[in-house]
């Protein structure tokens, strides 16, 4: 890795940056199952177009990230990848 470049610099290029980021995490007030499925679908559609999706997923799996959509995966999908079922 070149000098001055950090492991997390991929985040600068992430498609989820900015006003669309609210779909990647559930609202503090809770949500119905159909609302959750729609929100996750919207987030994953953004991930599908992201140039750094793989780096994002790797980061989330390595950290054991338990919340939100990361690299096009939900919490339950990452638990399978991490091996925590």
Backbone as ProteinMPNN parsed JSONL, in Angstrom:
{"seq_chain_A": "XXXXXXXXXXXXXXXXXXXXXXXXXXXXXXXXXXXXXXXXXXXXXXXXXXXXXXXXXXXXXXXXXXXXXXXXXXXXXXXXXXXXX", "coords_chain_A": {"N_chain_A": [[0.845, -1.17, 0.0], [0.637, 2.217, -0.892], [2.584, 4.895, 0.604], [0.982, 6.918, 3.024], [-1.573, 6.175, 2.343], [-4.425, 4.782, 3.71], [-5.999, 1.863, 5.128], [-8.761, 2.235, 5.112], [-9.377, 4.056, 3.098], [-10.945, 3.425, 0.935], [-13.514, 4.053, 1.549], [-13.986, 6.688, 0.817], [-14.668, 6.536, -1.824], [-17.062, 5.224, -1.809], [-20.35, 4.36, -2.828], [-22.442, 4.772, -1.12], [-22.085, 7.036, 0.34], [-23.172, 10.176, 1.615], [-26.454, 11.709, 1.199], [-28.033, 9.422, 0.745], [-27.416, 7.531, 2.585], [-29.047, 6.833, 4.756], [-30.624, 4.595, 4.257], [-29.16, 2.374, 4.826], [-29.163, 1.568, 7.43], [-31.427, 0.577, 10.057], [-34.246, 2.601, 11.089], [-34.305, 4.545, 14.121], [-36.724, 4.38, 15.376], [-37.786, 1.951, 14.806], [-39.117, -0.555, 12.505], [-41.498, -1.993, 10.234], [-41.69, -5.37, 8.948], [-42.053, -5.403, 6.113], [-41.218, -2.823, 5.505], [-38.566, -2.963, 6.274], [-37.572, -4.861, 4.433], [-37.915, -3.441, 2.019], [-36.257, -1.192, 2.507], [-33.742, -2.474, 2.783], [-33.537, -3.595, 0.229], [-33.351, -1.273, -1.326], [-30.907, -0.252, -0.354], [-29.143, -2.31, -1.077], [-29.336, -2.122, -3.839], [-27.945, 0.224, -4.303], [-25.435, -0.634, -3.468], [-24.94, -2.514, -5.468], [-24.06, -0.963, -7.578], [-21.693, 0.05, -6.737], [-18.253, 0.843, -6.75], [-16.479, -0.031, -4.827], [-17.49, -2.159, -3.463], [-16.612, -4.809, -2.808], [-14.393, -4.31, -1.129], [-15.68, -3.047, 0.938], [-17.366, -5.091, 1.916], [-15.416, -6.945, 2.736], [-14.189, -5.468, 4.789], [-16.365, -5.259, 6.602], [-16.834, -7.963, 7.244], [-14.367, -8.732, 8.35], [-14.36, -7.115, 10.633], [-16.533, -8.102, 11.928], [-18.965, -6.869, 11.686], [-22.088, -6.114, 12.891], [-24.374, -4.713, 12.285], [-26.515, -3.084, 9.944], [-26.341, -2.573, 6.309], [-23.72, -3.767, 4.471], [-21.393, -3.859, 1.906], [-23.277, -4.957, 0.19], [-24.613, -6.855, 1.695], [-26.782, -8.122, 4.259], [-27.259, -8.089, 7.86], [-27.844, -10.752, 8.679], [-26.956, -12.211, 6.472], [-24.218, -11.668, 6.525], [-23.545, -12.889, 8.936], [-23.556, -15.563, 8.257], [-21.382, -15.603, 6.467], [-19.343, -14.922, 8.231], [-19.459, -17.007, 9.916], [-21.007, -17.236, 12.148], [-23.747, -18.438, 13.135]], "CA_chain_A": [[0.0, 0.0, 0.0], [1.483, 3.412, -0.957], [2.693, 5.713, 1.822], [-0.077, 7.898, 3.202], [-2.878, 5.579, 2.036], [-4.845, 3.924, 4.81], [-6.873, 0.732, 4.813], [-10.146, 2.644, 4.965], [-9.554, 5.074, 2.066], [-11.978, 2.987, -0.003], [-14.777, 4.684, 1.953], [-14.137, 7.946, 0.091], [-15.261, 6.21, -3.12], [-18.269, 4.415, -1.599], [-21.591, 4.885, -3.398], [-23.402, 5.034, -0.043], [-21.785, 8.32, 0.998], [-24.093, 11.274, 1.353], [-27.84, 11.674, 1.69], [-28.673, 8.112, 0.6], [-26.89, 6.603, 3.59], [-30.034, 6.442, 5.766], [-31.238, 3.295, 3.956], [-28.251, 1.3, 5.197], [-29.409, 1.205, 8.832], [-32.834, 0.738, 10.434], [-34.543, 3.825, 11.838], [-34.301, 4.401, 15.585], [-38.093, 4.138, 15.826], [-38.201, 0.617, 14.394], [-39.747, -0.659, 11.196], [-42.216, -3.245, 9.953], [-40.92, -6.292, 8.096], [-42.093, -4.96, 4.717], [-40.39, -1.621, 5.42], [-37.177, -3.418, 6.342], [-37.226, -5.484, 3.155], [-37.8, -2.378, 1.028], [-35.05, -0.416, 2.82], [-32.577, -3.288, 2.448], [-33.498, -3.695, -1.23], [-32.846, 0.016, -1.813], [-29.491, -0.173, 0.003], [-28.404, -3.275, -1.896], [-29.304, -1.588, -5.201], [-26.826, 1.171, -4.304], [-24.23, -1.468, -3.392], [-24.73, -3.164, -6.764], [-23.402, -0.013, -8.475], [-20.546, 0.603, -6.023], [-16.931, 0.399, -7.194], [-15.691, -0.562, -3.709], [-18.35, -3.111, -2.747], [-15.811, -5.899, -2.267], [-13.604, -3.81, -0.001], [-16.641, -2.779, 2.012], [-17.757, -6.379, 2.485], [-14.251, -7.482, 3.444], [-14.069, -4.678, 6.011], [-17.452, -5.63, 7.517], [-16.629, -9.346, 7.708], [-13.2, -8.734, 9.241], [-14.748, -6.46, 11.89], [-17.69, -8.751, 12.528], [-19.99, -5.816, 11.726], [-23.377, -6.757, 13.175], [-25.508, -3.839, 11.99], [-26.563, -2.373, 8.674], [-25.992, -3.201, 5.032], [-22.313, -3.537, 4.128], [-20.959, -4.662, 0.756], [-24.423, -5.636, -0.406], [-25.107, -7.936, 2.554], [-27.488, -7.775, 5.496], [-26.677, -8.651, 9.082], [-27.952, -12.221, 8.689], [-26.096, -12.74, 5.407], [-22.829, -11.612, 6.999], [-23.341, -13.897, 9.998], [-23.229, -16.814, 7.556], [-20.015, -15.447, 5.968], [-18.432, -14.88, 9.367], [-19.538, -18.306, 10.555], [-21.755, -17.105, 13.388], [-25.149, -18.673, 12.764]], "C_chain_A": [[0.901, 1.247, 0.0], [1.48, 4.187, 0.366], [1.561, 6.729, 1.863], [-1.474, 7.373, 2.901], [-3.238, 4.637, 3.178], [-5.811, 2.857, 4.319], [-8.295, 1.175, 4.497], [-10.369, 3.728, 3.903], [-10.6, 4.674, 1.027], [-13.303, 3.675, 0.309], [-15.035, 5.999, 1.21], [-14.863, 7.708, -1.236], [-16.575, 5.442, -3.01], [-19.519, 5.113, -2.139], [-22.604, 5.269, -2.323], [-23.151, 6.351, 0.677], [-22.852, 9.343, 0.657], [-25.511, 11.005, 1.81], [-28.531, 10.322, 1.581], [-28.304, 7.147, 1.716], [-27.923, 6.132, 4.608], [-30.66, 5.08, 5.49], [-30.373, 2.123, 4.4], [-28.406, 0.828, 6.643], [-30.88, 1.389, 9.158], [-33.052, 2.043, 11.188], [-34.595, 3.541, 13.336], [-35.685, 4.052, 16.122], [-38.601, 2.749, 15.472], [-38.864, 0.636, 13.036], [-40.466, -1.994, 11.068], [-41.364, -4.101, 9.022], [-40.908, -5.833, 6.645], [-41.255, -3.7, 4.519], [-38.907, -1.995, 5.439], [-36.753, -4.012, 5.015], [-37.042, -4.435, 2.06], [-36.53, -1.562, 1.253], [-33.794, -1.183, 2.432], [-32.434, -3.438, 0.935], [-32.918, -2.41, -1.838], [-31.345, 0.146, -1.535], [-28.664, -1.103, -0.883], [-28.33, -2.838, -3.358], [-28.179, -0.566, -5.341], [-25.512, 0.397, -4.283], [-23.905, -2.108, -4.746], [-23.964, -2.277, -7.737], [-22.082, 0.515, -7.913], [-19.224, -0.017, -6.48], [-16.117, -0.257, -6.081], [-16.494, -1.56, -2.869], [-17.552, -4.234, -2.089], [-14.993, -5.483, -1.062], [-14.497, -3.55, 1.204], [-17.046, -4.084, 2.706], [-16.611, -6.996, 3.279], [-14.074, -6.78, 4.788], [-15.109, -5.121, 7.047], [-17.263, -7.034, 8.084], [-15.461, -9.408, 8.686], [-13.517, -8.119, 10.602], [-15.869, -7.181, 12.605], [-18.841, -7.769, 12.661], [-21.375, -6.446, 11.828], [-24.586, -5.927, 12.774], [-25.388, -3.23, 10.605], [-26.232, -3.22, 7.457], [-24.564, -2.787, 4.715], [-21.965, -4.432, 2.953], [-22.081, -5.47, 0.136], [-24.981, -6.776, 0.416], [-25.797, -7.38, 3.791], [-26.768, -8.4, 6.682], [-26.69, -10.182, 9.049], [-27.085, -12.854, 7.606], [-24.63, -12.72, 5.819], [-22.566, -12.614, 8.105], [-22.964, -15.242, 9.373], [-21.781, -16.747, 7.057], [-18.984, -15.508, 7.09], [-18.391, -16.238, 10.073], [-20.225, -18.281, 11.9], [-23.236, -17.247, 13.029], [-25.988, -18.938, 13.981]], "O_chain_A": [[1.83, 1.329, 0.803], [0.519, 4.142, 1.133], [1.223, 7.33, 0.843], [-2.46, 8.057, 3.175], [-2.433, 3.789, 3.564], [-6.365, 2.955, 3.224], [-8.968, 0.54, 3.685], [-11.471, 4.271, 3.823], [-11.092, 5.539, 0.302], [-14.128, 3.858, -0.587], [-16.189, 6.373, 1.001], [-15.588, 8.581, -1.714], [-17.141, 5.049, -4.03], [-19.714, 6.31, -1.927], [-23.535, 6.025, -2.601], [-23.937, 6.739, 1.541], [-23.371, 9.367, -0.459], [-25.748, 10.181, 2.693], [-29.529, 10.094, 2.265], [-28.843, 6.042, 1.773], [-27.7, 5.118, 5.269], [-31.184, 4.459, 6.414], [-30.825, 0.979, 4.35], [-27.842, -0.195, 7.029], [-31.526, 2.272, 8.593], [-32.14, 2.536, 11.853], [-34.894, 2.423, 13.755], [-35.802, 3.486, 17.209], [-39.735, 2.404, 15.807], [-39.142, 1.698, 12.479], [-40.099, -2.984, 11.701], [-40.431, -3.607, 8.388], [-39.859, -5.867, 6.003], [-40.642, -3.531, 3.465], [-38.1, -1.416, 4.712], [-35.672, -3.696, 4.519], [-36.113, -4.533, 1.259], [-35.804, -1.269, 0.303], [-32.883, -0.621, 1.823], [-31.318, -3.41, 0.417], [-32.095, -2.464, -2.752], [-30.596, 0.608, -2.396], [-27.605, -0.717, -1.378], [-27.358, -3.152, -4.044], [-27.53, -0.499, -6.385], [-24.577, 0.741, -5.006], [-22.738, -2.226, -5.12], [-23.286, -2.785, -8.631], [-21.427, 1.341, -8.548], [-19.096, -1.237, -6.582], [-15.156, -0.971, -6.366], [-16.195, -1.769, -1.693], [-17.798, -4.57, -0.931], [-14.907, -6.221, -0.081], [-14.112, -3.804, 2.345], [-17.064, -4.163, 3.935], [-16.822, -7.513, 4.377], [-13.836, -7.43, 5.806], [-14.784, -5.332, 8.215], [-17.503, -7.265, 9.268], [-15.552, -10.057, 9.727], [-12.987, -8.567, 11.618], [-16.133, -6.903, 13.775], [-19.604, -7.822, 13.625], [-21.782, -7.217, 10.958], [-25.718, -6.391, 12.91], [-24.292, -2.902, 10.15], [-25.896, -4.4, 7.557], [-24.242, -1.599, 4.694], [-22.216, -5.637, 2.996], [-21.848, -6.559, -0.388], [-25.745, -7.59, -0.101], [-25.444, -6.316, 4.298], [-25.797, -9.14, 6.523], [-25.686, -10.829, 9.349], [-26.534, -13.934, 7.815], [-23.882, -13.644, 5.501], [-21.458, -13.141, 8.201], [-22.136, -15.97, 9.92], [-21.032, -17.714, 7.201], [-17.9, -16.066, 6.926], [-17.413, -16.573, 10.74], [-20.053, -19.195, 12.708], [-23.888, -16.269, 12.663], [-27.194, -19.158, 13.864]]}, "name": "protein", "num_of_chains": 1, "seq": "XXXXXXXXXXXXXXXXXXXXXXXXXXXXXXXXXXXXXXXXXXXXXXXXXXXXXXXXXXXXXXXXXXXXXXXXXXXXXXXXXXXXX"}
